[in-house]
Amino acid sequence: MKSNTERPSAADPVPDAIQTLPDPTQKWKFISNLHPLSIVFVIIVLFSILTYVIPGGAYDRYEVTIGALGGETREVLDPESFHNIPSNPQGFLQLWTAFFDGAVEAADISFLIMIYSGAFTAIIATGAITQGIHSLVKRFGSKFYAIIPVCVFAFGLAGAAAGLYEETIPFILVLVPLMVSMGFDSMVGLMVVHFAVASGASTPFLNPFNLGVGQALAEVPMMSGIVVRFILWVIMMALTSVYILRYAFKVRANPTLSICYESDCKKREMYNASALDELEGMNKRSMLVLLMVLAGFSVVVYGVLQHGWWFGEIASVFLYMGIVIPLVGGLSVNEMISKFMEGMASTLSAVLMISASRVISAILTNSNTMDTILHFLSGSLTEMPKMVSVLVMFAISAVSMLLVQSMSGLAATMMPIMSPLSDLLGISRQVMVSSYVFGTGALATLVPWEGINYAMSNLAGVDFFGYLKELAKFTFLVYIPFCVISLIFMTVFNFT
């Protein structure tokens, strides 16, 4: 007779009831196996249906000149002017034409992504990047981990001071192989770039696109509160560094814990220590290639900061780099073109995702329901206690950013509404601006229709849904608690 504690052998029959139990993980596997574009399409259809339900409404708008953006103009709404207008439901025909409109609107960032992916694929084919990584790893030696916080603060500074975001995507193609060569995974390279620049841009001390526009429209002196904001930025970057380091050392100790374990196989073979040791040392041609890459990035940063370059100018620099540098690095013209096209083709799904991400905003705007939603979200603030109102402003900004998808555009939309409300509630306008700024980074990076996320994970070779899961952990365990505590601190001490 078997004891009660004895395990059944493999030969023992399994009861029918157990055999028919559903696997609780199957439904999640089904979702994760879906292409993000299919999920975005379903969401777009749902928003299209909602335009038949949500009543139309509109605010009157007027143009203002924003000094923080070099004298550019923005449309600003009149908070007292909301009125009902007929809605314009977006039906079957409008749904399909909206995809084309989204592609046209996203053409600049789409072609930028295609060009620098093509450029770096060709540059990497010269072998100079791999040799440079080998030299860098050897130089850091046992202190290799220090490169993570250094990069986090560097990318965080780019976001907090200059408002860079999409412009940092090319660095993923350099950071991912570097992190893999150090024994980490592709996720670490992606996190170092995206977590840092996103949290930096959302906890800024100079960012002209959210903080600058927000302060200007709220009639708060430019550069005011910079000391407090700088301290908060340093704290946020330190928290981000610790979070990434914990993950990095976890997967370095046990690579099977990485969601990139299988997809990183080729990268580990290419960039592991023994493979790198077999490489020839840096020669003059490789050094020249790396210097030209560094010079190209320097030109882009200088142009953005000093001359206000946008996607067209940035793309032209990467196009030049992608043609000239591979030829200097030893590729033939045909090899350069082949690699360039290969890199561009690899971003097609990311480009389609970015185009689709613009459709939701277009549907809500064309249906005359966007202003109705904003009016509804802001309408309940007057009946709440001051502390709660500040946190609700933060939540409203976070939700609104999902729809507007533009930092300066959200400022032009929200500041005219929030400014008089904050005066009525006795909330400092500086605190109100902070709630808006923090809100821009709270949820916008977590939704499936955020095309830049998909582009970044696609270039890094990281599963999109796996990355969203890790990003959600960081957002809800680090970023949002930091923002809530900071806003409470600002409200209690009446930050002005």
N, C-alpha and C positions, 0 to 999 in steps of 0.2 A: 504493500500500500504506500502511495506517495504521501509525503508530509505536506502540510499546508503551505510551507515556505519554499518547497521545491519548485524551480522554474520548469515549465513545460519544454520539452525538446523540440527541435525543428520538425521532427516527424509527427508530433502530436497534432491532431486536427484542430483547426482554429474555428471556434463557434461562428455560425452564420451571422449572428448579431454583431460580432466584432468585425467580420469581414465586410459588412455593409456599412460600417460607420464611415461617414464622409471625412475626408482629410480637410481639417479647418484651414490649412494653408493654401488650398487650391484656388480659392477665390482671389487671394492676394497675388498668387502666381499669375492668374488670368489677367489681373490689372497690370502687373508689372511687365507682362509680355506684350501688352498693347503698345503700339507706337504712340508717342505723345501727340502726334498730329491728329490721331483718331479721337483722343480725349478732348483736345481743343475744339475739334469740329462739333462734338456733341455739346460742349459748353456754349459755343457760338449759336447753335440751333436753339438752345434753351433761352439765351438772351434775346434771340429774335422773337421767340414766342412771347416773352415778357413784354415786348413793345406793344403787344395787343392788349395788355392788362394795365400797365403803368400809364397814368394820364400824362398828357403833354404839359410842359411848363417851361418858362424861360426867364432869365434875368436880362435886363438891359446891360449892354457892355460899352465901354469906351477905352480908348488907347492911352497908355501912359508910357513915359520914357524911363527905362531902368538904367541908372548909372552903373550899377554893379555888373551889367552886361555890356558895358561900353557904349551906352546910349541907344541900345536896341529898344524897340517898342513891344509891349505886350497888351493883349486885350484883358481888361479887368472888369468884373461885373459890379453892378450897383446892388448892394445887399438889400436895399429897401424896394427893389423894383420887381420882385418875383410876381409873375402873373401866369394864369393858365392859358394855354394855347392848344389848338388841336394837335393831337399826336399824329405821327406819321409811321404807322407800323411797318416794320421791315419784313416783308413776306418772301416768298420763294425767289422771285427775280432779284430783289434787293440783296438777299443773302448771298447769292453767287457773285453779283457784281461787286459786293463789298470785299471779296477776296482779292480782286484785281486792284481795287482802291488801296487795300492794305499793302499789296506788293509795291505799288507806286510810291506810297508814303514811306515805306521802309527801304526804298532802293538804295539810299546813300549808305546806310549801315550794312545792308546786305552785300553790296559790292566791295565795301571796305573789308569785310570778313573774308570774302572770296579772294581778294587780292593778297592780303597778308598771309592767308593760309597757303596760297600758291607760292608766294615769295619765300616763306620759311621752309616749305617742303623742298624747294630747289636749293636753298642755302644749306639745309641740313644734309642734303645729298653730297655736298662737297667733303663731308667728314670733319670739317673744322670745328663745328659745334661739339661733336662728340669728344674730340681731342681737348677742347677747352674745358669741358666738364671733367675729364680725367685729371687735368692739371689742377683744377679748382678743388676737387675732392682730395687730392694728395696734399695740397697746400693747407687745407683746413685740418687734416689729420684727425686726431681724436676729438677735436672741437667742431666736428662737422655740424652738430646740432645747432650751433650758434647762427647758422645761416638762416634758420627759420624765423626767429624774432627779428633779425636784421631786415629780411625781406618783408615781413609783416608791417613793420614800422615804415618802411619805404613806400609800399603800396598804399598803406593807410594814409600817409602824408599826401600822396598824389590825390586821393579822394577828398581828404579833409581840407586841403589848401587850394587845390586847383579844380576840384570837381571832376576829375578824370574818372571814367568808368569803362565804357566800351574800348577806350584807347589802350587799356591794359591787357586786352585779350591776347595779343601776340606773345606776351611774356609767358603764357601757359606753355607754348611750344618749346620754351627754353627751360622753364622750371620743372616741368614734368619729368624729362629725362634726368635732370640733375637730382631730383628727389629719389627716383628709382635707383640711380647709381649709388646713393647713400644708404640703400637698404630699406627705404620707405616704399610707398606706392604712388600711383598716379593721382590718387585722391589728395594726397598731401600737397603735391604741386598745384592742383586746382584750388585747394583750400587757401594756400598761402596767397594766391593772387586774388581770388574772388571774395573770400571772407574778409580779407584785409581792406581791399578797396571799397567794398560795399559798406562795411561798418565804419570805415573812415569817412566816406561820403555822407553817411547818415549821422555822424557825430562830429560835424565840422567846426572849424574855427574861422575859416576864410571862404569856403566853397561858394562861389558866386551864383550857382544855379539854384540852390535851395536856400541857404542862409542869407546870401546877399539880396536875392529877390524878395525873400520873406521879410527881412528887416526893412527894405525900402518901401514895400507896400504897407507894412504895419507902422510906418513912420517912426521906426526905431533907428537911432544913429548907427551908421555903418561902423563895423569893427568894435562896437560896444560889447562888453562882456567877454572879450577875447581871452582874458586870463583864465576865467572859469571854464570856458569852452575848451581851451587848450589842455587844462588839467584833466577834464573829463575824457578828452580824446586819448591822452596818454594812458589813462586807466583802461579805456576800452581796448586799446592796442595790446596792453599787457594781458588782459583777459583773453583776447583772441589768440595771442601767442601761446599762452598756457594751454588753451583748449586744443590747438593744433599739435603742440608738442606731445600732449597726452595721447592723442590718437596716433601720432607718428611713431612713438616708441612702442605702443601696443602692437601695431602691425609689423614693426621691425622685429619684435620679440617673437611674434607668431604670425607669419605672413598669411596663413589660412584664414585669419580673422578679417582680412581685407575683402571688400566687395569686388575689388579689382584683381583678386588673386589669379583667376583664370585668364582674364583679358590682358594682364600684364606679363604673361609668359614670355612673349617675344622681347618685350622691353627689358625684362630681367636678364635674358640671355645676351642682349646687346650691350647693356650697361653694367653688368656685374663686374666685380673687381678683377677677376681673371681675364675677362674679355677686354676690359679697358687696359690692363697691363700689356696685352698683346699689341696694342696700338703703337704706331710710331710716335715719337715725341713731336712736340709742336715745331713745325718748320716755318720758314718765312712766309710761305703762301697762306698757311692756316692762320698765322698771326695777323696777316694783312686782312683776311676775311673777317676775323673777329673784330679788328679795329674798325673796319667799314660798317659792320653791324652796329657796334657801339656808337659810331658817328651818326648812323641813320636814326637810331633811337634818340640821340641827343638833339638832332635837328627837329624831330617830331615834338619832343618836349618843349624845346625853345619856341617853336612856332605856335604851339597851343598856348603857352603861358604869355608870350610877348606879343603875338600878332593875332591871337584869337582864331587860329586855324580850326577848321571843321573837317568833316569827313573827306571832302574832296581833296584838300591839300595833304591830309595825312595819307590817303590812299595813293596819291601821286608819289610820295616819298617811298612807300613800300613797293610800289610798282618798279621804281628805279632800282631799289635794292634787289628785288627779285630777278631783275634782268642782268644787272651789272655784276653783282657780287658772285653769283654762281659761275659766271664766265671767268672772273678773276680766280675763283677757287678751283678751276680746272675742268669744269663741265663744258661739253661742246654745246653749240647753239641748239641742236636737236634735243640733247639731254636736258638742257635747261627748260626748253618749252614743254617737253614731256612731263618733267617733274612739276612744273608750274601748273599745268593743266590737271595733273593728278591731285595736287593740293586743293585747287579750286573745286574739283568734282567732289572731294570728300566733305565739303561744307554745304552741299545742296540741301540736305534735310534741315540743317540749321537755318539756312536762308528762308526756306519755306515756313519754318516755325516762326521766325521773326515776322514774316509777312502776315501769317495768321494771327499773331499776337496783336496786331493793330486793328483787326476787324471788330473786336468787341467795342472798343472806344468809338469806332466809326458808326456802328449800329446804334449805340445809345445816343450819339450826337445827331445823326440823321433822323432818328425817330422822335426827337424833341423830348426825350425822357431823361437825359443826363442831368439837367438842372433840377428836375423834379426829385431825383434821388438825392442830390446834394442838399436841396432844401429840406427834405425829410430828415436826413442825417443830422443836420444842424439845429433842427427846430426844437428839440427837447432839452437843450443845454440850459435854458434860462431857469428851469425848475430844479436844478441840481445844486448841492453844496459845492463850494469853490474847489476843494481838493478833488472831488469826484469829477467835476467839470473839466479839470485839467487832463485827467486820465482819459475821459471820454473824447476830448479834443484829439488826444494822441491816437485813440482807436479810430475816430472818424477819418483822420489823415491817413492812417494805415489802410482803411477800406477804400477810401477815395483814390489812393495811389494805384490800387488794382485796376481802376477804371480809366483814370486819366493817363497814367504811365509816362509822366513827364514831371520832373521836379519843379522846374520854373513854371510849367503850365498849371500844376497843382497850386503853387503859391499864388498865381494870378487868380485862381478860382476860389481858394479858401481864405486868403488873408482878408479880403474885403468883408467876408461874412464873420470871421473869427475876431477881427479887431474890435468892432463895436460890442460884440458879445463879451469879450474879455473885460472891457471897460465897465459894462453893466454888472458883471459878476465880481468886480474888484480884483481881477487877475492881471498881473503885470504883463504888458505886451511882449516883453522879453521871454517870459515863461511860455506865453502863447506861441511865439515863434519857435521856441524849443520843442513844444509838443508837436508842432507841424513837421519840423525837421526830423525829429526822431521817428515820427510816423512814416516818413517816406521809405524807411528801410525795414519796417517791421514785418510786413507780409508780402510786399511786392515781389520778392525773390523766391517765394515759396509756391506760387501758383503755376500750374502746368503751361499756361499761355505766356509765361515770361520768356520771350525768345532768346534773350542774351544768355540766360542760364543754360538753355539747351545748346547754344553755340559754344559756350565755354566747356561744358561736359563733353560735347561732341569732339572738340579739338583735343581734349585731354584723354579721350578714349575711356571715359567713365560712364557707367550705366546712369541714365538720366534720373530714373526714379530712386535708385540707390543714393545718388547725390542729393536729391530733394530730401530724403530721409535724414541724411547727416546734416544738411542745412537746417532742417526743422529743429533738430536737437540743439544746434548752436543758437538758433533764434529764440527758442522758448526757454532754454536753460541759461543762456548768457545775455543775449542782446536785449530782449524785452525786460527781464528783471533789472538790468542795468538802467534802461530808460525809465522805468517806473520809479526806481529809487532816486534817480537824478531829478526827475520832475517833482517828486515829493520834497526833496531837498530844496529845489529852486522855489517852490511854492511856500514852504515854511519860512525860508529866509528872504522871501520877496525879491528874488533875483531881478535886477533892473539894468 
